[in-house]
Amino acid sequence: MPMVIIFCLLVLFLILTLIINFYVMFRYKRKIIDVNEAKKLKDIDCILVLGAQVFGKQPGRMLKHRLRKGLELYNNGVTKKIIVSGDHGRVNYDEVNVMKKYLIKKGIPSENIFMDHAGFSTYESAYRAKNIFKVKKLIIVTQKYHLYRAIYIANKLGIDAYGVSSDKFKYKKQLKRELREVFARNKDFLTCIFKPHTKFEGKEIPISGNGDLTND
């Protein structure tokens, strides 16, 4: 294949990648709100706090900021139910129990906290919120660079989703995360077209019930 054709294809790929990236970012940008705006919303089923790295039994810095923002929303009366969704695919690595225990120590009753043990990706967390926990309207909490994609996915799956940023400051290696997120937005743009089932589903546990049913 002539080099000029290869070059043109690469340029076309780059342009398409950037177009999809900006489409995902701006499609539901208006649904990124602050705590005061969140307090004005009606009929919020739950707060969805997305998982991130833990170190043993302690949340990492980014996850701790997400949990604190989720706690702030809860304490401001936005809703009384929280889903903590993350990776619990190994015996020796458990994001969701770390998250739940952190929130319990901050005063949230255990029965108000639902654990999604199979939130291995942003898509899976949103998919399971809708299909396992029967959520119709929620607020997602994560860092802002991640919120665009999370809100996009949830809305495409039929959830009326809003997002509140948990950013406290500029994190280390943020440029690397931003670049990786460009390709993640492209991937999930395609995923939301086909809407595949997740690998792990299980029985329904409606968010209107008792979060202790998700305890292990």
N, CA, C and O of each residue as an XYZ file, in Angstrom:
864
protein
N       0.848     -1.188      0.000
C       0.000      0.000      0.000
C       0.891      1.247      0.000
O       1.780      1.366      0.843
N       0.667      2.158     -0.915
C       1.485      3.374     -0.974
C       1.450      4.138      0.342
O       0.430      4.164      1.031
N       2.570      4.757      0.679
C       2.693      5.478      1.940
C       1.669      6.601      2.060
O       1.173      6.880      3.152
N       1.356      7.237      0.953
C       0.414      8.349      0.999
C      -0.968      7.867      1.440
O      -1.678      8.579      2.151
N      -1.350      6.652      1.016
C      -2.653      6.099      1.408
C      -2.649      5.759      2.898
O      -3.622      6.023      3.604
N      -1.547      5.171      3.372
C      -1.420      4.843      4.793
C      -1.505      6.114      5.633
O      -2.179      6.145      6.662
N      -0.822      7.150      5.188
C      -0.847      8.429      5.900
C      -2.257      9.000      5.961
O      -2.701      9.482      7.004
N      -2.956      8.938      4.829
C      -4.321      9.477      4.771
C      -5.261      8.706      5.696
O      -6.125      9.288      6.352
N      -5.077      7.388      5.736
C      -5.902      6.563      6.611
C      -5.636      6.886      8.085
O      -6.559      6.931      8.897
N      -4.370      7.107      8.413
C      -4.018      7.460      9.786
C      -4.610      8.810     10.178
O      -5.110      8.980     11.291
N      -4.550      9.761      9.263
C      -5.129     11.083      9.517
C      -6.638     10.963      9.698
O      -7.217     11.582     10.591
N      -7.270     10.159      8.841
C      -8.715      9.960      8.937
C      -9.090      9.310     10.268
O     -10.074      9.691     10.903
N      -8.295      8.330     10.677
C      -8.524      7.661     11.959
C      -8.402      8.643     13.120
O      -9.216      8.632     14.044
N      -7.388      9.483     13.065
C      -7.181     10.473     14.120
C      -8.333     11.464     14.175
O      -8.814     11.797     15.258
N      -8.775     11.934     13.023
C      -9.887     12.892     12.976
C     -11.158     12.272     13.536
O     -11.875     12.901     14.315
N     -11.437     11.025     13.130
C     -12.632     10.336     13.611
C     -12.565     10.107     15.119
O     -13.565     10.252     15.822
N     -11.390      9.751     15.603
C     -11.189      9.536     17.039
C     -11.479     10.812     17.819
O     -12.136     10.772     18.859
N     -10.992     11.934     17.321
C     -11.204     13.209     18.005
C     -12.664     13.649     17.937
O     -13.191     14.201     18.902
N     -13.313     13.409     16.811
C     -14.728     13.772     16.676
C     -15.573     13.009     17.691
O     -16.415     13.593     18.372
N     -15.342     11.690     17.787
C     -16.093     10.874     18.743
C     -15.786     11.306     20.168
O     -16.684     11.385     21.007
N     -14.516     11.585     20.440
C     -14.120     12.021     21.771
C     -14.890     13.273     22.193
O     -15.447     13.324     23.290
N     -14.919     14.273     21.323
C     -15.597     15.513     21.674
C     -17.117     15.349     21.698
O     -17.801     16.040     22.453
N     -17.642     14.452     20.891
C     -19.088     14.194     20.921
C     -19.484     13.612     22.277
O     -20.455     14.059     22.889
N     -18.726     12.607     22.749
C     -19.021     12.007     24.052
C     -18.881     13.046     25.158
O     -19.686     13.070     26.089
N     -17.867     13.906     25.066
C     -17.645     14.912     26.106
C     -18.767     15.935     26.184
O     -19.163     16.338     27.278
N     -19.285     16.361     25.030
C     -20.216     17.484     25.023
C     -21.691     17.073     24.923
O     -22.576     17.911     25.098
N     -21.963     15.784     24.640
C     -23.358     15.353     24.461
C     -24.185     15.601     25.719
O     -25.317     16.078     25.631
N     -23.629     15.280     26.893
C     -24.371     15.461     28.144
C     -23.611     16.354     29.127
O     -23.772     16.225     30.340
N     -22.797     17.242     28.608
C     -22.000     18.112     29.476
C     -22.866     18.925     30.431
O     -22.463     19.184     31.566
N     -24.029     19.320     29.990
C     -24.933     20.139     30.820
C     -25.385     19.383     32.068
O     -25.884     19.991     33.015
N     -25.215     18.070     32.073
C     -25.653     17.264     33.211
C     -24.553     17.078     34.252
O     -24.727     16.339     35.221
N     -23.425     17.748     34.049
C     -22.415     17.829     35.104
C     -22.771     19.038     35.967
O     -22.763     20.174     35.493
N     -23.079     18.784     37.220
C     -23.609     19.824     38.097
C     -22.813     19.854     39.403
O     -21.934     19.022     39.629
N     -23.135     20.829     40.258
C     -22.497     20.874     41.576
C     -23.488     20.417     42.642
O     -24.632     20.081     42.334
N     -23.047     20.406     43.880
C     -23.877     19.886     44.970
C     -25.152     20.711     45.140
O     -26.225     20.149     45.361
N     -25.049     22.025     45.040
C     -26.232     22.869     45.195
C     -27.271     22.588     44.120
O     -28.470     22.571     44.401
N     -26.815     22.368     42.886
C     -27.747     22.018     41.811
C     -28.339     20.634     42.039
O     -29.514     20.400     41.758
N     -27.524     19.724     42.548
C     -27.994     18.359     42.813
C     -29.110     18.355     43.858
O     -30.036     17.547     43.777
N     -29.023     19.244     44.828
C     -30.034     19.325     45.890
C     -31.408     19.699     45.340
O     -32.426     19.423     45.974
N     -31.443     20.323     44.167
C     -32.704     20.764     43.584
C     -33.376     19.682     42.730
O     -34.538     19.819     42.347
N     -32.643     18.618     42.439
C     -33.202     17.555     41.616
C     -34.212     16.734     42.407
O     -34.089     16.581     43.623
N     -35.203     16.214     41.712
C     -36.244     15.414     42.350
C     -36.104     13.941     41.960
O     -35.612     13.610     40.881
N     -36.543     13.081     42.856
C     -36.663     11.639     42.590
C     -35.339     10.974     42.195
O     -35.314     10.111     41.317
N     -34.251     11.371     42.838
C     -32.978     10.702     42.613
C     -32.988      9.367     43.350
O     -33.167      9.330     44.567
N     -32.799      8.293     42.630
C     -32.821      6.961     43.254
C     -31.590      6.710     44.111
O     -31.677      6.113     45.184
N     -30.438      7.173     43.624
C     -29.218      6.873     44.367
C     -28.049      7.710     43.862
O     -28.115      8.375     42.828
N     -26.988      7.642     44.636
C     -25.682      8.171     44.238
C     -24.840      6.966     43.834
O     -24.763      5.988     44.577
N     -24.218      7.028     42.684
C     -23.331      5.958     42.229
C     -21.892      6.441     42.333
O     -21.470      7.320     41.581
N     -21.137      5.865     43.269
C     -19.727      6.205     43.432
C     -18.906      5.139     42.704
O     -18.956      3.959     43.051
N     -18.161      5.563     41.706
C     -17.376      4.625     40.910
C     -16.055      4.307     41.597
O     -15.427      5.181     42.196
N     -15.642      3.050     41.503
C     -14.457      2.574     42.193
C     -13.154      3.073     41.592
O     -13.102      3.536     40.453
N     -12.120      2.964     42.386
C     -10.754      3.284     41.968
C      -9.820      2.508     42.893
O     -10.270      1.730     43.734
N      -8.554      2.721     42.734
C      -7.564      1.904     43.417
C      -7.660      1.988     44.935
O      -7.847      3.059     45.513
N      -7.522      0.814     45.562
C      -7.416      0.751     47.022
C      -6.069      0.118     47.371
O      -5.467     -0.599     46.571
N      -5.627      0.404     48.571
C      -4.365     -0.147     49.069
C      -4.671     -0.920     50.345
O      -4.789     -0.345     51.426
N      -4.795     -2.218     50.197
C      -5.204     -3.024     51.330
C      -6.630     -2.690     51.712
O      -7.555     -2.906     50.928
N      -6.814     -2.163     52.915
C      -8.144     -1.809     53.392
C      -8.394     -0.300     53.363
O      -9.341      0.197     53.973
N      -7.531      0.415     52.645
C      -7.650      1.867     52.581
C      -7.897      2.343     51.147
O      -7.254      1.851     50.220
N      -8.817      3.293     50.951
C      -9.010      3.844     49.601
C      -7.837      4.715     49.188
O      -7.262      5.425     50.013
N      -7.482      4.660     47.908
C      -6.475      5.567     47.387
C      -7.004      6.994     47.374
O      -8.175      7.235     47.667
N      -6.132      7.940     47.032
C      -6.496      9.359     47.106
C      -7.693      9.701     46.219
O      -8.625     10.370     46.664
N      -7.667      9.242     44.967
C      -8.769      9.575     44.064
C     -10.078      8.971     44.554
O     -11.127      9.612     44.491
N     -10.012      7.741     45.039
C     -11.224      7.094     45.531
C     -11.733      7.777     46.793
O     -12.941      7.942     46.962
N     -10.844      8.169     47.661
C     -11.255      8.860     48.881
C     -11.993     10.162     48.552
O     -12.973     10.512     49.210
N     -11.514     10.871     47.530
C     -12.194     12.105     47.124
C     -13.582     11.811     46.562
O     -14.515     12.585     46.777
N     -13.722     10.702     45.848
C     -15.042     10.312     45.339
C     -15.984      9.983     46.495
O     -17.145     10.392     46.494
N     -15.483      9.251     47.465
C     -16.315      8.872     48.610
C     -16.741     10.095     49.420
O     -17.881     10.178     49.877
N     -15.828     11.035     49.593
C     -16.164     12.250     50.338
C     -17.239     13.059     49.621
O     -18.127     13.624     50.260
N     -17.158     13.114     48.294
C     -18.181     13.856     47.551
C     -19.525     13.129     47.615
O     -20.573     13.764     47.737
N     -19.491     11.805     47.534
C     -20.720     11.042     47.691
C     -21.338     11.268     49.061
O     -22.555     11.403     49.184
N     -20.503     11.309     50.085
C     -20.953     11.575     51.449
C     -21.561     12.973     51.559
O     -22.575     13.162     52.230
N     -20.941     13.943     50.900
C     -21.469     15.312     50.921
C     -22.857     15.371     50.295
O     -23.751     16.029     50.827
N     -23.040     14.693     49.179
C     -24.354     14.649     48.543
C     -25.382     13.987     49.460
O     -26.508     14.465     49.596
N     -24.986     12.903     50.074
C     -25.875     12.182     50.992
C     -26.271     13.077     52.158
O     -27.450     13.168     52.502
N     -25.305     13.727     52.758
C     -25.568     14.569     53.932
C     -26.370     15.815     53.592
O     -26.966     16.434     54.474
N     -26.387     16.187     52.309
C     -27.198     17.317     51.866
C     -28.602     16.892     51.445
O     -29.366     17.695     50.910
N     -28.935     15.635     51.689
C     -30.300     15.173     51.468
C     -30.671     14.906     50.025
O     -31.856     14.858     49.696
N     -29.677     14.728     49.146
C     -29.967     14.489     47.728
C     -30.710     13.164     47.555
O     -31.651     13.078     46.766
N     -30.293     12.144     48.282
C     -30.928     10.829     48.293
C     -30.373     10.059     49.473
O     -29.348     10.437     50.041
N     -31.045      8.980     49.844
C     -30.597      8.190     50.989
C     -30.024      6.828     50.573
O     -29.815      5.960     51.420
N     -29.776      6.642     49.294
C     -29.217      5.377     48.846
C     -27.932      5.631     48.040
O     -27.846      6.568     47.246
N     -26.952      4.771     48.273
C     -25.666      4.873     47.574
C     -25.290      3.502     47.016
O     -25.433      2.484     47.693
N     -24.811      3.491     45.787
C     -24.182      2.293     45.224
C     -22.692      2.555     45.130
O     -22.264      3.550     44.544
N     -21.901      1.663     45.707
C     -20.449      1.708     45.504
C     -20.119      0.585     44.523
O     -20.378     -0.587     44.798
N     -19.558      0.944     43.404
C     -19.341     -0.014     42.312
C     -17.865     -0.083     41.964
O     -17.234      0.936     41.683
N     -17.319     -1.292     41.984
C     -15.898     -1.418     41.686
C     -15.472     -2.849     41.494
O     -16.294     -3.740     41.283
N     -14.191     -3.052     41.569
C     -13.559     -4.340     41.290
C     -13.467     -5.175     42.562
O     -12.783     -4.811     43.518
N     -14.176     -6.308     42.550
C     -14.032     -7.307     43.609
C     -13.935     -8.674     42.949
O     -14.636     -9.618     43.314
N     -13.045     -8.752     41.968
C     -12.907     -9.976     41.192
C     -11.873    -10.930     41.744
O     -11.715    -12.041     41.238
N     -11.159    -10.501     42.792
C     -10.131    -11.348     43.406
C     -10.313    -11.358     44.916
O     -10.833    -10.406     45.498
N      -9.884    -12.431     45.533
C     -10.002    -12.551     46.988
C      -9.199    -11.474     47.691
O      -9.630    -10.927     48.706
N      -8.019    -11.171     47.142
C      -7.099    -10.240     47.810
C      -7.187     -8.804     47.287
O      -6.327     -7.977     47.593
N      -8.216     -8.510     46.507
C      -8.411     -7.132     46.047
C      -9.900     -6.824     46.043
O     -10.667     -7.459     45.318
N     -10.310     -5.854     46.848
C     -11.732     -5.619     47.073
C     -11.991     -4.123     47.249
O     -11.811     -3.573     48.336
N     -12.414     -3.475     46.162
C     -12.701     -2.048     46.241
C     -13.993     -1.759     46.994
O     -14.064     -0.810     47.775
N     -15.019     -2.583     46.756
C     -16.356     -2.207     47.223
C     -16.521     -2.314     48.738
O     -17.183     -1.470     49.343
N     -15.933     -3.332     49.359
C     -16.025     -3.417     50.816
C     -15.245     -2.300     51.491
O     -15.658     -1.787     52.530
N     -14.109     -1.922     50.894
C     -13.355     -0.773     51.411
C     -14.213      0.482     51.340
O     -14.248      1.273     52.282
N     -14.904      0.658     50.221
C     -15.751      1.831     50.039
C     -16.914      1.844     51.027
O     -17.211      2.872     51.637
N     -17.562      0.705     51.177
C     -18.715      0.648     52.083
C     -18.289      0.893     53.525
O     -18.952      1.636     54.249
N     -17.195      0.279     53.946
C     -16.733      0.457     55.325
C     -16.342      1.904     55.599
O     -16.560      2.412     56.698
N     -15.768      2.560     54.608
C     -15.409      3.975     54.756
C     -16.667      4.810     55.013
O     -16.686      5.654     55.908
N     -17.713      4.569     54.223
C     -18.950      5.349     54.356
C     -19.678      5.029     55.660
O     -20.279      5.916     56.265
N     -19.628      3.778     56.094
C     -20.254      3.414     57.371
C     -19.571      4.156     58.518
O     -20.234      4.655     59.427
N     -18.234      4.224     58.466
C     -17.493      4.940     59.507
C     -17.850      6.422     59.539
O     -17.712      7.082     60.569
N     -18.314      6.941     58.390
C     -18.710      8.349     58.319
C     -20.181      8.562     58.705
O     -20.694      9.680     58.644
N     -20.844      7.480     59.099
C     -22.193      7.639     59.636
C     -23.340      7.188     58.763
O     -24.495      7.323     59.168
N     -23.073      6.655     57.575
C     -24.160      6.197     56.716
C     -24.567      4.789     57.132
O     -23.702      3.922     57.251
N     -25.849      4.533     57.357
C     -26.295      3.195     57.751
C     -25.957      2.149     56.678
O     -26.073      2.415     55.482
N     -25.547      0.989     57.113
C     -25.145     -0.075     56.203
C     -26.231     -0.422     55.195
O     -25.942     -0.691     54.029
N     -27.489     -0.415     55.652
C     -28.579     -0.824     54.764
C     -28.820      0.168     53.629
O     -29.519     -0.151     52.667
N     -28.255      1.356     53.731
C     -28.414      2.357     52.668
C     -27.300      2.286     51.620
O     -27.315      3.039     50.646
N     -26.343      1.391     51.816
C     -25.198      1.287     50.911
C     -25.234     -0.053     50.189
O     -25.152     -1.110     50.814
N     -25.355      0.002     48.878
C     -25.394     -1.196     48.041
C     -24.017     -1.392     47.403
O     -23.417     -0.438     46.908
N     -23.524     -2.616     47.417
C     -22.237     -2.912     46.793
C     -22.434     -3.624     45.459
O     -23.107     -4.652     45.377
N     -21.843     -3.063     44.435
C     -21.797     -3.730     43.133
C     -20.406     -4.344     42.996
O     -19.438     -3.651     42.683
N     -20.322     -5.641     43.233
C     -19.040     -6.334     43.265
C     -18.443     -6.550     41.872
O     -17.271     -6.907     41.754
N     -19.226     -6.341     40.834
C     -18.765     -6.616     39.467
C     -18.730     -5.357     38.607
O     -19.004     -5.401     37.408
N     -18.391     -4.239     39.236
C     -18.261     -2.994     38.474
C     -16.850     -2.864     37.925
O     -16.098     -1.967     38.308
N     -16.504     -3.770     37.027
C     -15.132     -3.840     36.514
C     -14.817     -2.755     35.490
O     -13.652     -2.519     35.172
N     -15.834     -2.108     34.984
C     -15.649     -1.021     34.021
C     -16.769     -0.019     34.213
O     -17.758     -0.300     34.891
N     -16.611      1.146     33.617
C     -17.649      2.176     33.722
C     -18.952      1.691     33.094
O     -20.035      1.926     33.630
N     -18.837      1.016     31.958
C     -20.031      0.482     31.298
C     -20.733     -0.530     32.192
O     -21.955     -0.487     32.336
N     -19.974     -1.435     32.790
C     -20.581     -2.460     33.639
C     -21.252     -1.846     34.866
O     -22.315     -2.305     35.287
N     -20.641     -0.819     35.437
C     -21.243     -0.153     36.596
C     -22.595      0.463     36.235
O     -23.561      0.324     36.985
N     -22.663      1.139     35.098
C     -23.916      1.760     34.672
C     -24.947      0.707     34.268
O     -26.124      0.816     34.613
N     -24.501     -0.298     33.545
C     -25.404     -1.371     33.102
C     -26.036     -2.065     34.305
O     -27.242     -2.312     34.314
N     -25.236     -2.377     35.312
C     -25.734     -3.080     36.488
C     -26.608     -2.170     37.357
O     -27.547     -2.641     37.999
N     -26.303     -0.882     37.378
C     -27.174      0.053     38.097
C     -28.596     -0.011     37.546
O     -29.568      0.020     38.300
N     -28.701     -0.100     36.241
C     -30.016     -0.142     35.599
C     -30.675     -1.519     35.724
O     -31.850     -1.617     36.078
N     -29.930     -2.562     35.437
C     -30.532     -3.880     35.288
C     -30.540     -4.728     36.557
O     -31.407     -5.588     36.712
N     -29.608     -4.506     37.450
C     -29.579     -5.246     38.707
C     -30.258     -4.450     39.822
O     -31.081     -4.979     40.568
N     -29.895     -3.169     39.919
C     -30.426     -2.345     41.008
C     -31.669     -1.554     40.608
O     -32.255     -0.856     41.435
N     -32.074     -1.660     39.341
C     -33.320     -1.063     38.842
C     -33.372      0.446     39.047
O     -34.410      0.997     39.415
N     -32.256      1.102     38.808
C     -32.147      2.549     38.977
C     -32.676      3.267     37.733
O     -32.379      2.870     36.605
N     -33.447      4.307     37.946
C     -33.975      5.106     36.844
C     -33.330      6.490     36.759
O     -33.195      7.059     35.676
N     -32.935      7.020     37.918
C     -32.371      8.371     37.954
C     -31.293      8.407     39.034
O     -31.540      8.017     40.175
N     -30.105      8.873     38.676
C     -29.016      8.852     39.652
C     -28.028      9.987     39.438
O     -28.076     10.719     38.449
N     -27.134     10.099     40.406
C     -26.008     11.019     40.306
C     -24.730     10.205     40.396
O     -24.537      9.442     41.343
N     -23.867     10.365     39.420
C     -22.595      9.657     39.384
C     -21.519     10.543     39.988
O     -21.470     11.744     39.719
N     -20.659      9.952     40.802
C     -19.550     10.691     41.401
C     -18.230     10.069     40.960
O     -17.982      8.882     41.173
N     -17.397     10.886     40.347
C     -16.042     10.511     39.954
C     -15.309     11.798     39.578
O     -15.877     12.887     39.660
N     -14.044     11.669     39.164
C     -13.315     12.858     38.716
C     -13.900     13.364     37.388
O     -14.483     12.596     36.622
N     -13.736     14.659     37.131
C     -14.438     15.265     35.991
C     -14.040     14.657     34.652
O     -14.895     14.457     33.789
N     -12.751     14.360     34.464
C     -12.328     13.805     33.175
C     -13.062     12.498     32.866
O     -13.263     12.151     31.702
N     -13.453     11.788     33.905
C     -14.144     10.503     33.788
C     -15.658     10.672     33.709
O     -16.359      9.806     33.186
N     -16.153     11.784     34.228
C     -17.606     12.004     34.291
C     -18.262     12.042     32.921
O     -19.360     11.515     32.744
N     -17.594     12.666     31.944
C     -18.197     12.793     30.618
C     -18.625     11.426     30.084
O     -19.751     11.251     29.620
N     -17.721     10.479     30.156
C     -17.985      9.133     29.630
C     -19.014      8.406     30.497
O     -19.910      7.743     29.975
N     -18.885      8.530     31.812
C     -19.806      7.839     32.704
C     -21.247      8.307     32.490
O     -22.168      7.493     32.424
N     -21.430      9.621     32.384
C     -22.770     10.169     32.155
C     -23.286      9.754     30.780
O     -24.457      9.407     30.629
N     -22.418      9.790     29.793
C     -22.810      9.390     28.431
C     -23.332      7.956     28.427
O     -24.407      7.678     27.896
N     -22.560      7.051     29.025
C     -22.943      5.636     29.038
C     -24.287      5.457     29.738
O     -25.190      4.816     29.200
N     -24.416      6.019     30.925
C     -25.640      5.826     31.707
C     -26.872      6.334     30.966
O     -27.906      5.666     30.942
N     -26.762      7.512     30.365
C     -27.900      8.045     29.623
C     -28.226      7.207     28.396
O     -29.399      7.025     28.070
N     -27.223      6.702     27.720
C     -27.453      5.847     26.555
C     -28.096      4.517     26.954
O     -28.768      3.879     26.143
N     -27.889      4.106     28.194
C     -28.510      2.877     28.681
C     -29.924      3.119     29.215
O     -30.600      2.181     29.638
N     -30.362      4.361     29.195
C     -31.725      4.666     29.597
C     -31.884      5.174     31.015
O     -33.001      5.236     31.530
N     -30.777      5.541     31.658
C     -30.837      6.126     32.997
C     -30.773      7.644     32.860
O     -29.997      8.172     32.063
N     -31.583      8.330     33.633
C     -31.508      9.794     33.687
C     -30.358     10.130     34.644
O     -30.558     10.256     35.852
N     -29.164     10.270     34.089
C     -27.951     10.378     34.907
C     -27.366     11.781     34.888
O     -27.281     12.435     33.849
N     -26.965     12.221     36.087
C     -26.240     13.469     36.271
C     -24.891     13.127     36.899
O     -24.678     11.998     37.342
N     -23.996     14.088     36.936
C     -22.693     13.828     37.518
C     -22.200     14.987     38.355
O     -22.429     16.150     38.024
N     -21.516     14.659     39.453
C     -20.873     15.659     40.300
C     -19.396     15.302     40.400
O     -19.038     14.177     40.749
N     -18.556     16.262     40.093
C     -17.114     16.028     40.095
C     -16.566     15.946     41.514
O     -16.987     16.681     42.407
N     -15.611     15.028     41.699
C     -14.971     14.868     43.009
C     -13.554     15.429     43.032
O     -12.806     15.189     43.979
N     -13.185     16.176     41.992
C     -11.823     16.714     41.922
C     -11.518     17.624     43.109
O     -12.331     18.469     43.484
N     -10.338     17.440     43.692
C      -9.844     18.320     44.748
C      -8.702     19.195     44.246
O      -8.532     20.332     44.686
N      -7.926     18.647     43.321
C      -6.788     19.351     42.740
C      -6.339     18.564     41.517
O      -6.965     17.564     41.166
N      -5.282     18.991     40.872
C      -4.758     18.280     39.719
C      -3.924     17.101     40.204
O      -2.955     17.271     40.944
N      -4.314     15.908     39.778
C      -3.655     14.704     40.250
C      -2.393     14.397     39.438
O      -2.255     14.821     38.291
N      -1.498     13.668     40.050
C      -0.287     13.242     39.351
C      -0.643     12.325     38.186
O      -1.604     11.558     38.255
N       0.140     12.414     37.123
C      -0.042     11.586     35.924
C      -1.399     11.833     35.256
O      -1.934     10.956     34.577
N      -1.951     13.043     35.456
C      -3.267     13.329     34.902
C      -3.256     13.372     33.378
O      -4.228     12.967     32.741
N      -2.165     13.858     32.788
C      -2.089     13.900     31.325
C      -2.214     12.500     30.740
O      -2.887     12.302     29.728
N      -1.573     11.542     31.371
C      -1.665     10.147     30.926
C      -3.102      9.652     31.004
O      -3.569      8.960     30.100
N      -3.804      9.999     32.074
C      -5.206      9.598     32.221
C      -6.078     10.240     31.142
O      -6.958      9.596     30.571
N      -5.816     11.522     30.876
C      -6.605     12.238     29.870
C      -6.440     11.615     28.487
O      -7.412     11.467     27.746
N      -5.206     11.253     28.143
C      -4.951     10.635     26.838
C      -5.607      9.261     26.737
O      -6.186      8.917     25.707
N      -5.514      8.489     27.797
C      -6.130      7.164     27.814
C      -7.643      7.272     27.726
O      -8.304      6.419     27.135
N      -8.186      8.330     28.320
C      -9.629      8.520     28.327
C     -10.173      8.815     26.931
O     -11.315      8.472     26.626
N      -9.368      9.446     26.088
C      -9.797      9.696     24.701
C     -10.174      8.385     24.026
O     -11.213      8.299     23.371
N      -9.339      7.367     24.180
C      -9.601      6.073     23.547
C     -10.710      5.320     24.273
O     -11.464      4.568     23.655
N     -10.810      5.523     25.590
C     -11.902      4.896     26.340
C     -13.251      5.450     25.889
O     -14.228      4.708     25.791
N     -13.304      6.751     25.616
C     -14.561      7.350     25.129
C     -14.940      6.776     23.765
O     -16.116      6.524     23.499
N     -13.961      6.575     22.914
C     -14.227      5.972     21.610
C     -14.731      4.539     21.762
O     -15.682      4.130     21.095
N     -14.091      3.791     22.634
C     -14.494      2.398     22.856
C     -15.930      2.318     23.358
O     -16.726      1.524     22.857
N     -16.260      3.145     24.350
C     -17.594      3.066     24.928
C     -18.657      3.718     24.049
O     -19.841      3.416     24.193
N     -18.256      4.600     23.146
C     -19.185      5.100     22.128
C     -19.695      3.920     21.304
O     -20.892      3.812     21.038
N     -18.786      3.043     20.905
C     -19.172      1.849     20.141
C     -19.944      0.867     21.014
O     -20.928      0.276     20.571
N     -19.497      0.697     22.249
C     -20.186     -0.219     23.164
C     -21.639      0.183     23.347
O     -22.522     -0.672     23.408
N     -21.886      1.484     23.435
C     -23.252      1.971     23.656
C     -24.133      1.829     22.423
O     -25.356      1.926     22.521
N     -23.535      1.606     21.289
C     -24.328      1.325     20.091
C     -24.914     -0.083     20.177
O     -26.078     -0.300     19.843
N     -24.097     -1.036     20.629
C     -24.504     -2.443     20.660
C     -25.107     -2.859     22.003
O     -25.878     -3.817     22.063
N     -24.760     -2.146     23.079
C     -25.306     -2.403     24.417
C     -25.229     -3.889     24.806
O     -26.263     -4.512     25.053
N     -24.054     -4.446     24.861
C     -23.933     -5.872     25.220
C     -24.278     -6.115     26.680
O     -24.181     -5.218     27.516
N     -24.688     -7.362     26.972
C     -24.878     -7.766     28.360
C     -23.513     -7.842     29.033
O     -22.494     -8.042     28.373
N     -23.506     -7.681     30.344
C     -22.259     -7.822     31.077
C     -22.005     -9.286     31.386
O     -22.922    -10.107     31.351
N     -20.761     -9.605     31.687
C     -20.374    -10.997     31.951
C     -21.054    -11.522     33.202
O     -21.518    -12.661     33.236
N     -21.110    -10.679     34.239
C     -21.729    -11.078     35.499
C     -23.004    -10.268     35.701
O     -22.971     -9.037     35.683
N     -24.116    -10.951     35.891
C     -25.371    -10.233     36.107
C     -25.980    -10.582     37.459
O     -25.909     -9.762     38.375
N     -26.571    -11.754     37.624
C     -27.114    -12.129     38.924
C     -28.539    -11.657     39.111
O     -29.150    -11.092     38.204
N     -29.065    -11.902     40.318
C     -30.457    -11.573     40.601
C     -30.626    -10.073     40.831
O     -29.684     -9.370     41.195
N     -31.839     -9.611     40.610
C     -32.154     -8.202     40.825
C     -32.164     -7.875     42.323
O     -32.674     -8.644     43.138
N     -31.594     -6.728     42.661
C     -31.615     -6.212     44.036
C     -32.045     -4.752     43.944
O     -31.190     -3.867     43.895
N     -33.335     -4.483     43.920
C     -33.810     -3.105     43.701
C     -33.250     -2.122     44.726
O     -33.134     -2.431     45.912
N     -32.910     -0.939     44.241
C     -32.333      0.101     45.093
C     -33.315      0.555     46.173
O     -32.914      1.178     47.155
N     -34.582      0.247     45.994
C     -35.594      0.601     46.992
C     -35.547     -0.307     48.216
O     -36.221     -0.047     49.213
N     -34.742     -1.387     48.138
C     -34.681     -2.340     49.229
C     -33.542     -2.080     50.206
O     -33.229     -0.934     50.530
N     -32.925     -3.173     50.672
C     -31.923     -3.137     51.725
C     -30.531     -3.427     51.155
O     -30.303     -4.483     50.564
N     -29.618     -2.496     51.334
C     -28.271     -2.653     50.797
C     -27.498     -3.803     51.400
O     -26.530     -4.271     50.800
N     -27.898     -4.274     52.573
C     -27.187     -5.385     53.198
C     -27.369     -6.691     52.436
O     -26.651     -7.660     52.685
N     -28.319     -6.724     51.512
C     -28.474     -7.905     50.658
C     -27.275     -8.082     49.734
O     -27.077     -9.158     49.170
N     -26.472     -7.025     49.579
C     -25.294     -7.121     48.708
C     -24.041     -7.463     49.498
O     -22.965     -7.598     48.917
N     -24.162     -7.605     50.815
C     -22.994     -7.952     51.626
C     -22.504     -9.361     51.288
O     -23.289    -10.228     50.905
N     -21.202     -9.575     51.434
C     -20.674    -10.916     51.190
C     -20.022    -11.471     52.444
O     -19.518    -12.594     52.433
